[in-house]
Amino acid sequence: MKLNSALSLVALGVISVLQVSSAHAASVYEIVNIEDYDLKGTLTGTQNGYGQSINANGEAVGIAKGQSDLTDTDVETQNDSIDNNTGVEPRDSITYSIYQNIEGNNFTFHSLENDAETPWLPRFETVNSSTTDSDNSVDSYFYDINNAGVRVGAMTAPEQSTPYTGSSEDIDNWYYRAYEMRGFVKDSATGAEVPLMPAYTTYTDDDGVSVDLGGWSVAAKINNNNVITGYASTALSSASDDRVDSCISGADDVPIDVCIQNYQFPNASNGLRYITYQTRAFVWNYANGTATATELPLGLDPGSSTRIFQAQGLGINDNGVVVGRSNVYRNGNSDRLRYDAAFWQQDANGNYQYHWIPVIDNDDVTSAKAVDINDAGIVVGSYIAYVDGYETEKFFVYDINSPDTLPTVPNDFFTGTSNLTSYPKDINNQGQVVGSIETSRDSDFDGPRDGFLYDVNSQEFDDVNDLLTCSSKGYEQDNNGNWAKHQFTVSDSSGANLTYSADIRVVEANKITEDGTIVGTAFVRKPVYKTDNLGNLVLDDDGNPSFELNGEGQPVTNYLPRMVVLKPTNSGTACEIPDEDRDGTAADGNYEREGAAFWMWLLTLPLVWFRRRK
């Protein structure tokens, strides 16, 4: 999502078109991981950071993506003038190939409020022997952390290789991994790292030949009793049977593990994987370094059908109630197979029972999912339906204590249901919900997004950015008490000093604790390094970078994602500077919608992974 430095955020239609009250009952918030008008929100040497979860003890976890694209020569000559915290480097797509080393480009980190050196500084945390070195082949993801500091997430296996035996003279090895996604538990107290093995990992053909496929599992949430929910593979899809059989029959030409890997890599044209599984929701009870799995029932009886049926556990409360989604024959009609929101609750015998969460409109809603539940049984989730002709995802609230009552759809910025896409991520026991919402929609494009805070009890819906203090938005105050955006200065390779305005915008809120602390993702503004026609950085003889300039000679800027931590504060007021003055310039630019892959990546975590980008 690129903005010219002369482009005010009002051009995004962020607030000016919205009917928001100027008086807020919600708390004023302060960004606490801010330093020098910038966010400490990703690992050193990575472009992007995403805040995923936080516990009551001031420990946050997140994901960093995108290692530096600087070449070894650049690093040797840069003279410390090129930095991920100074400018935006070019981004390249990762190429998936069994003929070259596998790049791991997703890294896990934690961030401590009481860090001995710097509060909230992201610190790399290894998973499955991952490293931040350039030869790292493991992708790892943190999705949640409980108050005991136990983390859960997903990881890939490290790269393996075998000598190439084909006809090409330019290839030395084949490369593959034993599995492409496996949930895990990481216990910070004991150091234990426990993989969550899928129920299904191995295929056996009619001749008795067995192939280890690795299977698929994800740990999405953990409660304070160390009970985890997620999902895992339980069988291979029928279409995938034929693909694995072809790998077995062609083993003389390509090793079976390599052939399987080629099918499990995302397809370059559509991002799809061609080894697919029957998937079911699971819970795992973690204790003493061991995780015991329980498969949750599907919302239908598959019978002898060979179709792929799926279910996912996505949230869990401290009472062990799981929420997520499952395939179901809606209203018992086998012609209406849907992927709908659900919850699973233990009966008197301790067995989990499936419960359908009714959809708001059976005819118009195509699918729904529940993502979290608090201890009072209040569920938050989203459904997809057409609103004003647009396919729209809308946030809902549901009470499992009133199972016959339909979910409610909170009004967002308007007095009725808008066509702005919104989805929640978490609810605490105070009834506070956090998530993300579009702030405007133009034609068929996805619009820009902001984090939101919703109170179930008061039904108040707030854009998180409207609750921030001015200093949390990149403003500084002069001796006369006047606020203005902080001006950053960077030196171009020509020696000229270039300036651009600080800007911080919370785009997604992912977790809220009982005291109202929020962790999520914010955009920070950075100037864009200039590249040549091949996408290489333009450097002078001393290794100094050039910056892309607009027609006024000022740097073109881009927004990069960073983990953000927000806390309620009594020491300030919400910033009320008019939108058109946010960066001190007029709103006369054009907003370039260039962030679809980014938004989809945020939206699907931890549901699926279609692509990884630098």
Secondary structure, DSSP 4 states (H G I P E B T S, - for coil): -EEETT--GGGGTSSTTS---S---SPPEEESSEETTEE--S-TTEEEEEEEEE-TTSEEEEEEEEE----HHHHHHSTT---TTTSBPP--BPPP-TTSPPPP-EEEEEEETT-SSSTT--EE--STT--SSTT----EEEEEE-TT-EEEEEEPPPEEEEE--SS-SS--EEEEES-SBEEEEEETTT--EEEE--S--EEE-TTS-EEE---BEEEEEE-TTSEEEEEEEEEE-HHHHHHHHHHHHTTTTS-HHHHHHHHHSPPTTT---SS-EEEEEEEEEEETTEEEEEEPPPSS--TT--S--BEEEEEE-TT--EEEEEEEEGGG-TT-EEEEEEEEEE-TTS-EEEEE---S-TTT--EEEEEEE-TT-EEEEEEEEEETTEEEEEEEEEETTSTTSPPB----SSSS--S--EEEEEE-TTSEEEEEEES--BTTBPPPEEEEEEETTTTEEEEGGGGB-GGGGTEEE-TTS-EEEPEEEEE-TTS-EEEEE--EEEEEEEEE-TT--EEEEEEEEEEBBPB-TTS-B-B-TT--B-B-B-TTS-BEEEEEEEEEEEEE-SS-------GGGTTSS-S-S------HHHHHHHHHTTT-----B-
